[in-house]
Amino acid sequence: MISERPPAVEDRAIPGHWEGDLILGLHSSAIGTLVERSSRFTMLLHLPRQEGYQRGQRVKNGPPLAGHGAEAVRTAIVQSMSELPATLRQSLTWDQGAEMAQHARLRIESGLEVYFCDPQSPWQRGSNENTNGLLRQYFPKGTDLSRHSTGELAAVAYAMNTRPRKTLGWKTPIEMLNQFLAQQYDAGVATTG
């Protein structure tokens, strides 16, 4: 639970702590969103529909074919997080949706500590909720989100990550993340004397 999350996550001083959610669209379509708490860096998860979606009779207790079941979400998070250095893979805070049913496996595969918000408490993932609101400029409510390709999601994430933010002193999320990574590199470089 979020009450067990370390205080260092709350103050946003250390990058690598993420908030996640799904934005839902028409016909049970979805896009996953991951937002890094200190830099507001955003990654979008492509969650395409599975083969067989709305074809014939649905198998009772069969796999979710809408594309945002627990296995699909876990796989997408693990793939996205694997592109980041370990220092940026500390924790993930999510709501208590069924899409996180494989959170234990997610923790093992990604190295992320997973925390859950209290029920009906979206403000506990405030960075993600704010970002999802901004993303609705690109993905309006009532539209089919499954029609967006991986490339289109990458372009929207790039637009979000190069957008100056008042909360960041008018820096962009990419600038903030690069600044952190440069500091990590400088701290790891040995000096000769």
C-alpha positions as CSV (number, residue, x, y, z in Angstrom):
1,M,0.0,0.0,0.0
2,I,1.0,3.6,-0.5
3,S,1.3,4.1,3.2
4,E,4.3,1.7,3.1
5,R,6.1,3.8,0.4
6,P,9.3,5.4,1.7
7,P,9.2,9.1,2.5
8,A,11.9,9.8,-0.1
9,V,9.4,8.9,-2.8
10,E,7.0,11.6,-1.6
11,D,9.4,14.5,-1.7
12,R,10.3,13.9,-5.4
13,A,14.0,14.6,-4.6
14,I,15.3,11.3,-6.1
15,P,14.3,10.3,-9.7
16,G,13.3,6.8,-10.5
17,H,9.9,6.7,-8.8
18,W,7.0,6.4,-11.3
19,E,3.2,6.7,-11.2
20,G,1.1,4.7,-13.7
21,D,-2.4,4.4,-15.0
22,L,-4.5,3.6,-18.0
23,I,-6.5,6.1,-20.1
24,L,-9.5,4.4,-21.5
25,G,-11.2,5.0,-24.8
26,L,-14.1,3.8,-26.9
27,H,-14.7,0.0,-27.2
28,S,-12.5,-0.8,-24.2
29,S,-9.4,0.6,-25.8
30,A,-6.6,1.8,-23.6
31,I,-3.2,3.5,-23.5
32,G,-0.9,3.0,-20.5
33,T,0.8,6.0,-19.0
34,L,3.9,6.1,-16.8
35,V,5.1,9.4,-15.3
36,E,8.4,9.8,-13.4
37,R,7.6,11.8,-10.3
38,S,10.5,14.3,-10.1
39,S,11.1,15.1,-13.8
40,R,7.5,14.4,-15.0
41,F,9.1,12.4,-17.9
42,T,6.3,10.4,-19.6
43,M,6.3,7.1,-21.3
44,L,3.2,5.7,-23.1
45,L,2.4,2.0,-23.3
46,H,1.0,0.6,-26.5
47,L,-1.8,-1.8,-25.6
48,P,-3.2,-3.2,-28.8
49,R,-6.2,-5.5,-28.9
50,Q,-5.4,-9.2,-28.8
51,E,-6.1,-11.6,-31.6
52,G,-9.8,-12.6,-31.6
53,Y,-11.2,-9.4,-30.0
54,Q,-14.9,-9.4,-30.5
55,R,-14.9,-12.3,-32.9
56,G,-17.5,-14.9,-32.0
57,Q,-18.3,-16.1,-28.5
58,R,-16.1,-15.0,-25.7
59,V,-14.5,-17.8,-23.7
60,K,-15.7,-17.7,-20.1
61,N,-12.7,-16.9,-17.9
62,G,-10.5,-16.7,-21.0
63,P,-7.7,-14.1,-21.5
64,P,-8.8,-10.5,-21.7
65,L,-8.6,-9.6,-25.4
66,A,-9.2,-5.8,-25.2
67,G,-5.4,-5.4,-24.8
68,H,-5.2,-4.0,-21.3
69,G,-5.4,-7.1,-19.1
70,A,-2.9,-7.8,-16.4
71,E,-0.5,-9.8,-18.7
72,A,-0.5,-7.2,-21.4
73,V,0.1,-4.3,-19.0
74,R,2.9,-6.1,-17.2
75,T,4.6,-7.0,-20.4
76,A,4.4,-3.4,-21.7
77,I,5.7,-1.9,-18.4
78,V,8.6,-4.4,-18.3
79,Q,9.6,-3.6,-21.9
80,S,9.4,0.2,-21.3
81,M,11.3,0.0,-18.1
82,S,14.0,-2.2,-19.5
83,E,15.1,0.7,-21.7
84,L,16.0,2.8,-18.6
85,P,19.1,2.6,-16.4
86,A,18.6,0.8,-13.0
87,T,18.8,4.1,-11.1
88,L,15.5,5.2,-12.9
89,R,13.7,2.0,-12.0
90,Q,13.0,2.4,-8.3
91,S,9.2,2.2,-7.7
92,L,5.8,2.3,-9.4
93,T,2.6,3.6,-7.8
94,W,-0.7,2.5,-9.4
95,D,-4.3,2.4,-8.5
96,Q,-6.0,-0.9,-7.5
97,G,-7.2,-1.9,-10.9
98,A,-7.4,-5.5,-12.2
99,E,-4.7,-4.6,-14.8
100,M,-2.1,-4.9,-12.0
101,A,-3.0,-8.4,-10.9
102,Q,0.4,-9.6,-12.0
103,H,2.2,-7.0,-9.8
104,A,4.4,-9.6,-8.1
105,R,5.7,-10.9,-11.4
106,L,6.1,-7.3,-12.6
107,R,8.3,-6.6,-9.5
108,I,10.5,-9.6,-10.2
109,E,10.9,-8.8,-14.0
110,S,11.4,-5.1,-13.7
111,G,13.0,-4.6,-10.4
112,L,10.3,-2.0,-9.4
113,E,8.8,-1.8,-6.0
114,V,5.1,-1.6,-6.6
115,Y,2.8,0.4,-4.4
116,F,-1.0,0.8,-4.6
117,C,-3.1,3.9,-3.9
118,D,-6.0,3.8,-1.5
119,P,-9.3,3.1,-3.1
120,Q,-10.9,6.1,-4.9
121,S,-7.8,8.2,-4.2
122,P,-6.5,9.4,-7.6
123,W,-4.8,12.4,-6.0
124,Q,-2.2,9.9,-4.6
125,R,-0.9,9.7,-8.1
126,G,-1.2,13.4,-8.8
127,S,1.6,13.7,-11.4
128,N,0.0,10.9,-13.4
129,E,-3.5,12.3,-13.2
130,N,-2.3,15.7,-14.3
131,T,-0.4,14.2,-17.2
132,N,-3.4,12.1,-18.2
133,G,-5.4,15.3,-18.4
134,L,-2.7,16.9,-20.7
135,L,-2.8,13.7,-22.8
136,R,-6.5,14.1,-23.5
137,Q,-5.5,16.9,-25.9
138,Y,-4.0,14.2,-28.1
139,F,-6.4,11.4,-27.1
140,P,-9.9,12.9,-26.6
141,K,-12.4,11.0,-24.5
142,G,-14.9,8.9,-26.6
143,T,-12.3,8.0,-29.2
144,D,-10.9,4.6,-30.1
145,L,-7.4,4.6,-28.6
146,S,-6.5,1.3,-30.3
147,R,-6.0,3.0,-33.6
148,H,-2.8,4.8,-32.5
149,S,0.4,3.1,-33.4
150,T,3.6,2.7,-31.3
151,G,5.1,5.5,-33.5
152,E,2.2,7.9,-32.8
153,L,2.5,7.2,-29.1
154,A,6.2,7.9,-29.2
155,A,5.6,11.2,-31.0
156,V,3.0,12.3,-28.3
157,A,5.4,11.2,-25.5
158,Y,8.1,13.3,-27.2
159,A,5.8,16.3,-27.4
160,M,5.0,15.9,-23.7
161,N,8.6,15.5,-22.7
162,T,9.8,18.6,-24.6
163,R,7.0,20.8,-23.2
164,P,8.4,23.3,-20.6
165,R,6.6,22.9,-17.2
166,K,6.1,25.7,-14.7
167,T,6.6,23.2,-11.8
168,L,10.1,22.4,-13.2
169,G,11.1,26.1,-13.4
170,W,10.2,26.1,-17.1
171,K,12.5,23.2,-17.9
172,T,11.3,20.3,-19.9
173,P,11.0,16.7,-18.5
174,I,13.8,15.6,-20.9
175,E,16.1,18.4,-19.6
176,M,15.4,17.3,-16.0
177,L,16.0,13.7,-16.7
178,N,19.2,14.4,-18.7
179,Q,20.5,16.6,-15.8
180,F,20.0,13.7,-13.4
181,L,21.7,11.2,-15.7
182,A,24.6,13.5,-16.2
183,Q,25.0,13.9,-12.4
184,Q,24.9,10.1,-12.1
185,Y,27.6,9.8,-14.8
186,D,29.8,12.4,-13.2
187,A,29.5,10.8,-9.8
188,G,30.5,7.4,-11.3
189,V,33.6,8.7,-13.2
190,A,36.8,8.1,-11.4
191,T,39.2,11.0,-11.1
192,T,43.0,10.7,-11.4
193,G,45.2,12.8,-9.2
